[in-house]
Amino acid sequence: MGTVTIGVSIAVPEPHGSLLQERRAGFGDPAAYGIPTHVTLLPPTEVDASALPAVEAHLLSVAAAGRPFPMRLSGTGTFRPLSPVVYVQVVAGGSACSWLQERVRDASGPMARELQFPYHPHVTVAHGISEEAMDRAYEELSEYEAEWPCTGFALYEQGADGVWRKLRDFAFGGTVVPPQASAPAARGTLPAR
């Protein structure tokens, strides 16, 4: 059956997800349209394809223990010089994201793994592009604001083409959300360019 590369994340809802994806593309990040705008709970992780049912069962149990919480993004940050990333900061909901990612990666579960860097919830808006473009992303999104009620997370798989595709949503309280279900209302502002 082989292996697959999966990730678990909280999607940034519309209209913010598309807006930040377009801005990321505008800064020259070639990965912009292959990665839905998100807050990572599990970074890219290779698993045996036969483990996907166990992964989904584990995520259902994590979601069942979770409760909705407010998410708020505000301003920018960077991991430079350690890592070539500019991001929008998670200023509310970060502790809930930390709690979730610990459970997703639980040592007794099918996605147990160590992280390369300490966990820091964020929304990447530029990665591995020129320093000038990274500086522009940092400045142009410095006043960005968005907020929404986070009601769950999703499992994604990276295709051979490098594009990440959603496999399944997991709503807090253990309910599986159909992919076509509408997202909760979200509010946000983007400063004028």
ChimeraX commands (.cxc) that place a marker at each C-alpha (Angstrom):
marker #1 position 0.00,0.00,0.00 radius 0.5
marker #1 position 2.91,2.38,0.63 radius 0.5
marker #1 position 3.15,5.55,2.64 radius 0.5
marker #1 position 1.30,8.85,2.54 radius 0.5
marker #1 position 2.20,12.28,3.87 radius 0.5
marker #1 position -0.47,13.70,6.13 radius 0.5
marker #1 position -0.97,16.83,8.21 radius 0.5
marker #1 position -3.58,18.02,10.68 radius 0.5
marker #1 position -4.58,21.66,10.89 radius 0.5
marker #1 position -7.20,24.24,11.71 radius 0.5
marker #1 position -8.38,25.86,8.48 radius 0.5
marker #1 position -8.56,29.64,8.38 radius 0.5
marker #1 position -12.17,30.21,7.24 radius 0.5
marker #1 position -13.38,32.36,4.38 radius 0.5
marker #1 position -12.97,35.07,3.44 radius 0.5
marker #1 position -9.66,35.12,5.35 radius 0.5
marker #1 position -8.25,31.85,4.01 radius 0.5
marker #1 position -8.42,32.89,0.36 radius 0.5
marker #1 position -7.33,36.45,1.10 radius 0.5
marker #1 position -4.18,35.34,2.93 radius 0.5
marker #1 position -3.49,32.70,0.26 radius 0.5
marker #1 position -3.70,35.39,-2.45 radius 0.5
marker #1 position -1.41,37.67,-0.46 radius 0.5
marker #1 position 1.07,34.80,0.00 radius 0.5
marker #1 position 1.07,34.20,-3.76 radius 0.5
marker #1 position 1.49,37.94,-4.31 radius 0.5
marker #1 position 4.67,37.90,-2.21 radius 0.5
marker #1 position 6.04,35.31,-4.64 radius 0.5
marker #1 position 5.65,32.15,-2.55 radius 0.5
marker #1 position 5.31,29.32,-5.10 radius 0.5
marker #1 position 3.66,27.02,-2.51 radius 0.5
marker #1 position 0.80,29.47,-1.83 radius 0.5
marker #1 position -1.92,27.73,-3.83 radius 0.5
marker #1 position -0.87,24.22,-2.86 radius 0.5
marker #1 position -1.32,24.79,0.87 radius 0.5
marker #1 position -4.71,25.84,2.29 radius 0.5
marker #1 position -4.36,28.67,4.80 radius 0.5
marker #1 position -4.14,27.07,8.23 radius 0.5
marker #1 position -2.78,26.76,11.75 radius 0.5
marker #1 position -0.75,23.53,11.96 radius 0.5
marker #1 position -1.53,20.91,14.59 radius 0.5
marker #1 position 0.60,18.15,12.99 radius 0.5
marker #1 position 3.30,19.09,10.46 radius 0.5
marker #1 position 3.87,16.93,7.37 radius 0.5
marker #1 position 4.19,13.37,8.66 radius 0.5
marker #1 position 4.73,10.19,6.68 radius 0.5
marker #1 position 2.56,7.24,7.72 radius 0.5
marker #1 position 1.76,3.87,6.23 radius 0.5
marker #1 position -1.39,4.22,4.11 radius 0.5
marker #1 position -2.90,1.26,5.96 radius 0.5
marker #1 position -2.72,3.35,9.17 radius 0.5
marker #1 position -5.25,5.93,7.91 radius 0.5
marker #1 position -8.26,4.27,9.63 radius 0.5
marker #1 position -6.33,4.33,12.94 radius 0.5
marker #1 position -5.36,7.96,12.30 radius 0.5
marker #1 position -9.01,8.90,11.73 radius 0.5
marker #1 position -10.15,7.00,14.83 radius 0.5
marker #1 position -7.48,8.79,16.91 radius 0.5
marker #1 position -8.52,12.19,15.52 radius 0.5
marker #1 position -12.17,11.45,16.30 radius 0.5
marker #1 position -11.22,10.85,19.93 radius 0.5
marker #1 position -9.15,14.05,20.05 radius 0.5
marker #1 position -12.04,16.03,18.55 radius 0.5
marker #1 position -14.52,14.44,20.97 radius 0.5
marker #1 position -12.49,15.81,23.89 radius 0.5
marker #1 position -12.20,19.29,22.33 radius 0.5
marker #1 position -14.51,22.26,22.70 radius 0.5
marker #1 position -15.02,25.30,20.45 radius 0.5
marker #1 position -12.81,28.27,21.25 radius 0.5
marker #1 position -12.24,31.78,19.88 radius 0.5
marker #1 position -9.38,32.18,17.41 radius 0.5
marker #1 position -7.93,35.60,16.71 radius 0.5
marker #1 position -5.12,36.61,14.39 radius 0.5
marker #1 position -3.34,39.94,14.74 radius 0.5
marker #1 position -0.16,41.32,13.24 radius 0.5
marker #1 position 2.91,39.54,11.96 radius 0.5
marker #1 position 5.91,37.67,13.29 radius 0.5
marker #1 position 8.87,35.81,11.86 radius 0.5
marker #1 position 11.04,32.80,12.61 radius 0.5
marker #1 position 14.01,34.38,10.80 radius 0.5
marker #1 position 16.96,33.82,10.95 radius 0.5
marker #1 position 16.27,30.30,12.33 radius 0.5
marker #1 position 13.70,29.50,9.62 radius 0.5
marker #1 position 12.73,31.57,6.52 radius 0.5
marker #1 position 9.09,32.15,7.56 radius 0.5
marker #1 position 6.87,35.20,8.03 radius 0.5
marker #1 position 3.52,34.56,9.68 radius 0.5
marker #1 position 0.36,36.14,11.03 radius 0.5
marker #1 position 0.26,35.75,14.79 radius 0.5
marker #1 position -2.34,33.72,16.69 radius 0.5
marker #1 position -3.15,36.05,19.61 radius 0.5
marker #1 position -6.20,34.17,20.96 radius 0.5
marker #1 position -6.65,30.41,20.81 radius 0.5
marker #1 position -2.96,29.55,21.00 radius 0.5
marker #1 position -3.21,27.57,24.24 radius 0.5
marker #1 position -6.11,25.54,22.80 radius 0.5
marker #1 position -4.01,24.85,19.67 radius 0.5
marker #1 position -1.13,23.70,21.88 radius 0.5
marker #1 position -3.44,21.38,23.82 radius 0.5
marker #1 position -4.80,19.92,20.57 radius 0.5
marker #1 position -1.43,19.36,18.90 radius 0.5
marker #1 position -0.13,17.54,21.98 radius 0.5
marker #1 position -3.07,15.14,21.81 radius 0.5
marker #1 position -2.78,14.67,18.04 radius 0.5
marker #1 position 0.90,13.69,18.49 radius 0.5
marker #1 position 0.29,11.63,21.65 radius 0.5
marker #1 position 2.92,8.94,22.17 radius 0.5
marker #1 position 0.24,6.24,22.31 radius 0.5
marker #1 position -1.36,7.29,19.01 radius 0.5
marker #1 position -0.63,6.58,15.34 radius 0.5
marker #1 position 0.94,10.02,14.74 radius 0.5
marker #1 position 3.45,10.11,17.61 radius 0.5
marker #1 position 6.43,12.21,16.65 radius 0.5
marker #1 position 8.86,14.79,17.94 radius 0.5
marker #1 position 8.86,18.29,16.48 radius 0.5
marker #1 position 11.89,19.91,14.86 radius 0.5
marker #1 position 11.11,23.20,16.67 radius 0.5
marker #1 position 8.99,23.99,19.76 radius 0.5
marker #1 position 5.30,24.32,18.84 radius 0.5
marker #1 position 4.21,27.88,18.05 radius 0.5
marker #1 position 0.73,28.31,16.50 radius 0.5
marker #1 position 0.77,30.69,13.53 radius 0.5
marker #1 position -0.46,31.22,9.95 radius 0.5
marker #1 position 2.39,31.20,7.42 radius 0.5
marker #1 position 2.17,33.98,4.82 radius 0.5
marker #1 position 5.68,33.69,3.32 radius 0.5
marker #1 position 8.16,30.82,3.31 radius 0.5
marker #1 position 11.54,30.45,1.65 radius 0.5
marker #1 position 11.28,33.48,-0.63 radius 0.5
marker #1 position 13.62,36.45,-1.04 radius 0.5
marker #1 position 14.43,38.51,2.04 radius 0.5
marker #1 position 12.91,41.59,0.36 radius 0.5
marker #1 position 9.62,39.77,-0.27 radius 0.5
marker #1 position 9.62,38.41,3.30 radius 0.5
marker #1 position 10.15,41.96,4.62 radius 0.5
marker #1 position 7.25,43.15,2.45 radius 0.5
marker #1 position 4.96,40.39,3.81 radius 0.5
marker #1 position 5.95,41.29,7.36 radius 0.5
marker #1 position 5.19,44.99,6.81 radius 0.5
marker #1 position 2.08,44.75,4.62 radius 0.5
marker #1 position 0.26,42.35,6.96 radius 0.5
marker #1 position 1.45,43.96,10.20 radius 0.5
marker #1 position -2.04,45.34,10.92 radius 0.5
marker #1 position -3.98,42.30,9.73 radius 0.5
marker #1 position -6.80,41.19,12.05 radius 0.5
marker #1 position -9.22,38.26,11.87 radius 0.5
marker #1 position -11.30,36.27,14.33 radius 0.5
marker #1 position -13.68,33.33,14.25 radius 0.5
marker #1 position -15.00,30.56,16.46 radius 0.5
marker #1 position -12.84,27.46,15.97 radius 0.5
marker #1 position -15.14,24.44,15.96 radius 0.5
marker #1 position -12.78,21.70,14.81 radius 0.5
marker #1 position -9.84,20.70,12.64 radius 0.5
marker #1 position -9.11,18.63,9.54 radius 0.5
marker #1 position -6.88,15.85,8.23 radius 0.5
marker #1 position -5.01,16.59,4.98 radius 0.5
marker #1 position -2.93,14.51,2.59 radius 0.5
marker #1 position -0.18,15.85,0.36 radius 0.5
marker #1 position -0.50,14.62,-3.20 radius 0.5
marker #1 position 2.35,13.63,-5.52 radius 0.5
marker #1 position 1.90,17.09,-7.07 radius 0.5
marker #1 position 2.75,18.74,-3.72 radius 0.5
marker #1 position -0.82,19.99,-3.20 radius 0.5
marker #1 position -2.48,19.44,0.18 radius 0.5
marker #1 position -6.06,18.11,0.01 radius 0.5
marker #1 position -8.54,17.73,2.82 radius 0.5
marker #1 position -9.48,14.14,3.64 radius 0.5
marker #1 position -11.90,14.76,6.49 radius 0.5
marker #1 position -13.14,17.37,8.98 radius 0.5
marker #1 position -13.38,16.65,12.71 radius 0.5
marker #1 position -15.74,18.82,14.75 radius 0.5
marker #1 position -15.30,19.27,18.46 radius 0.5
marker #1 position -17.61,17.03,20.45 radius 0.5
marker #1 position -16.88,14.16,18.03 radius 0.5
marker #1 position -19.22,15.09,15.17 radius 0.5
marker #1 position -17.89,14.53,11.65 radius 0.5
marker #1 position -18.54,17.61,9.52 radius 0.5
marker #1 position -19.30,17.00,5.82 radius 0.5
marker #1 position -16.78,18.81,3.57 radius 0.5
marker #1 position -19.54,20.95,2.03 radius 0.5
marker #1 position -20.79,22.23,5.42 radius 0.5
marker #1 position -20.60,25.98,5.79 radius 0.5
marker #1 position -18.07,27.52,8.14 radius 0.5
marker #1 position -19.05,29.68,11.12 radius 0.5
marker #1 position -19.12,33.40,10.59 radius 0.5
marker #1 position -15.69,35.03,10.58 radius 0.5
marker #1 position -14.70,38.66,10.82 radius 0.5
marker #1 position -11.52,40.42,9.84 radius 0.5
marker #1 position -9.79,43.40,8.37 radius 0.5
marker #1 position -6.88,43.84,6.06 radius 0.5
marker #1 position -5.03,47.16,5.99 radius 0.5
marker #1 position -4.99,49.05,2.71 radius 0.5
marker #1 position -1.94,48.31,0.59 radius 0.5
marker link #1:1,2 radius 0.2
marker link #1:2,3 radius 0.2
marker link #1:3,4 radius 0.2
marker link #1:4,5 radius 0.2
marker link #1:5,6 radius 0.2
marker link #1:6,7 radius 0.2
marker link #1:7,8 radius 0.2
marker link #1:8,9 radius 0.2
marker link #1:9,10 radius 0.2
marker link #1:10,11 radius 0.2
marker link #1:11,12 radius 0.2
marker link #1:12,13 radius 0.2
marker link #1:13,14 radius 0.2
marker link #1:14,15 radius 0.2
marker link #1:15,16 radius 0.2
marker link #1:16,17 radius 0.2
marker link #1:17,18 radius 0.2
marker link #1:18,19 radius 0.2
marker link #1:19,20 radius 0.2
marker link #1:20,21 radius 0.2
marker link #1:21,22 radius 0.2
marker link #1:22,23 radius 0.2
marker link #1:23,24 radius 0.2
marker link #1:24,25 radius 0.2
marker link #1:25,26 radius 0.2
marker link #1:26,27 radius 0.2
marker link #1:27,28 radius 0.2
marker link #1:28,29 radius 0.2
marker link #1:29,30 radius 0.2
marker link #1:30,31 radius 0.2
marker link #1:31,32 radius 0.2
marker link #1:32,33 radius 0.2
marker link #1:33,34 radius 0.2
marker link #1:34,35 radius 0.2
marker link #1:35,36 radius 0.2
marker link #1:36,37 radius 0.2
marker link #1:37,38 radius 0.2
marker link #1:38,39 radius 0.2
marker link #1:39,40 radius 0.2
marker link #1:40,41 radius 0.2
marker link #1:41,42 radius 0.2
marker link #1:42,43 radius 0.2
marker link #1:43,44 radius 0.2
marker link #1:44,45 radius 0.2
marker link #1:45,46 radius 0.2
marker link #1:46,47 radius 0.2
marker link #1:47,48 radius 0.2
marker link #1:48,49 radius 0.2
marker link #1:49,50 radius 0.2
marker link #1:50,51 radius 0.2
marker link #1:51,52 radius 0.2
marker link #1:52,53 radius 0.2
marker link #1:53,54 radius 0.2
marker link #1:54,55 radius 0.2
marker link #1:55,56 radius 0.2
marker link #1:56,57 radius 0.2
marker link #1:57,58 radius 0.2
marker link #1:58,59 radius 0.2
marker link #1:59,60 radius 0.2
marker link #1:60,61 radius 0.2
marker link #1:61,62 radius 0.2
marker link #1:62,63 radius 0.2
marker link #1:63,64 radius 0.2
marker link #1:64,65 radius 0.2
marker link #1:65,66 radius 0.2
marker link #1:66,67 radius 0.2
marker link #1:67,68 radius 0.2
marker link #1:68,69 radius 0.2
marker link #1:69,70 radius 0.2
marker link #1:70,71 radius 0.2
marker link #1:71,72 radius 0.2
marker link #1:72,73 radius 0.2
marker link #1:73,74 radius 0.2
marker link #1:74,75 radius 0.2
marker link #1:75,76 radius 0.2
marker link #1:76,77 radius 0.2
marker link #1:77,78 radius 0.2
marker link #1:78,79 radius 0.2
marker link #1:79,80 radius 0.2
marker link #1:80,81 radius 0.2
marker link #1:81,82 radius 0.2
marker link #1:82,83 radius 0.2
marker link #1:83,84 radius 0.2
marker link #1:84,85 radius 0.2
marker link #1:85,86 radius 0.2
marker link #1:86,87 radius 0.2
marker link #1:87,88 radius 0.2
marker link #1:88,89 radius 0.2
marker link #1:89,90 radius 0.2
marker link #1:90,91 radius 0.2
marker link #1:91,92 radius 0.2
marker link #1:92,93 radius 0.2
marker link #1:93,94 radius 0.2
marker link #1:94,95 radius 0.2
marker link #1:95,96 radius 0.2
marker link #1:96,97 radius 0.2
marker link #1:97,98 radius 0.2
marker link #1:98,99 radius 0.2
marker link #1:99,100 radius 0.2
marker link #1:100,101 radius 0.2
marker link #1:101,102 radius 0.2
marker link #1:102,103 radius 0.2
marker link #1:103,104 radius 0.2
marker link #1:104,105 radius 0.2
marker link #1:105,106 radius 0.2
marker link #1:106,107 radius 0.2
marker link #1:107,108 radius 0.2
marker link #1:108,109 radius 0.2
marker link #1:109,110 radius 0.2
marker link #1:110,111 radius 0.2
marker link #1:111,112 radius 0.2
marker link #1:112,113 radius 0.2
marker link #1:113,114 radius 0.2
marker link #1:114,115 radius 0.2
marker link #1:115,116 radius 0.2
marker link #1:116,117 radius 0.2
marker link #1:117,118 radius 0.2
marker link #1:118,119 radius 0.2
marker link #1:119,120 radius 0.2
marker link #1:120,121 radius 0.2
marker link #1:121,122 radius 0.2
marker link #1:122,123 radius 0.2
marker link #1:123,124 radius 0.2
marker link #1:124,125 radius 0.2
marker link #1:125,126 radius 0.2
marker link #1:126,127 radius 0.2
marker link #1:127,128 radius 0.2
marker link #1:128,129 radius 0.2
marker link #1:129,130 radius 0.2
marker link #1:130,131 radius 0.2
marker link #1:131,132 radius 0.2
marker link #1:132,133 radius 0.2
marker link #1:133,134 radius 0.2
marker link #1:134,135 radius 0.2
marker link #1:135,136 radius 0.2
marker link #1:136,137 radius 0.2
marker link #1:137,138 radius 0.2
marker link #1:138,139 radius 0.2
marker link #1:139,140 radius 0.2
marker link #1:140,141 radius 0.2
marker link #1:141,142 radius 0.2
marker link #1:142,143 radius 0.2
marker link #1:143,144 radius 0.2
marker link #1:144,145 radius 0.2
marker link #1:145,146 radius 0.2
marker link #1:146,147 radius 0.2
marker link #1:147,148 radius 0.2
marker link #1:148,149 radius 0.2
marker link #1:149,150 radius 0.2
marker link #1:150,151 radius 0.2
marker link #1:151,152 radius 0.2
marker link #1:152,153 radius 0.2
marker link #1:153,154 radius 0.2
marker link #1:154,155 radius 0.2
marker link #1:155,156 radius 0.2
marker link #1:156,157 radius 0.2
marker link #1:157,158 radius 0.2
marker link #1:158,159 radius 0.2
marker link #1:159,160 radius 0.2
marker link #1:160,161 radius 0.2
marker link #1:161,162 radius 0.2
marker link #1:162,163 radius 0.2
marker link #1:163,164 radius 0.2
marker link #1:164,165 radius 0.2
marker link #1:165,166 radius 0.2
marker link #1:166,167 radius 0.2
marker link #1:167,168 radius 0.2
marker link #1:168,169 radius 0.2
marker link #1:169,170 radius 0.2
marker link #1:170,171 radius 0.2
marker link #1:171,172 radius 0.2
marker link #1:172,173 radius 0.2
marker link #1:173,174 radius 0.2
marker link #1:174,175 radius 0.2
marker link #1:175,176 radius 0.2
marker link #1:176,177 radius 0.2
marker link #1:177,178 radius 0.2
marker link #1:178,179 radius 0.2
marker link #1:179,180 radius 0.2
marker link #1:180,181 radius 0.2
marker link #1:181,182 radius 0.2
marker link #1:182,183 radius 0.2
marker link #1:183,184 radius 0.2
marker link #1:184,185 radius 0.2
marker link #1:185,186 radius 0.2
marker link #1:186,187 radius 0.2
marker link #1:187,188 radius 0.2
marker link #1:188,189 radius 0.2
marker link #1:189,190 radius 0.2
marker link #1:190,191 radius 0.2
marker link #1:191,192 radius 0.2
marker link #1:192,193 radius 0.2
view
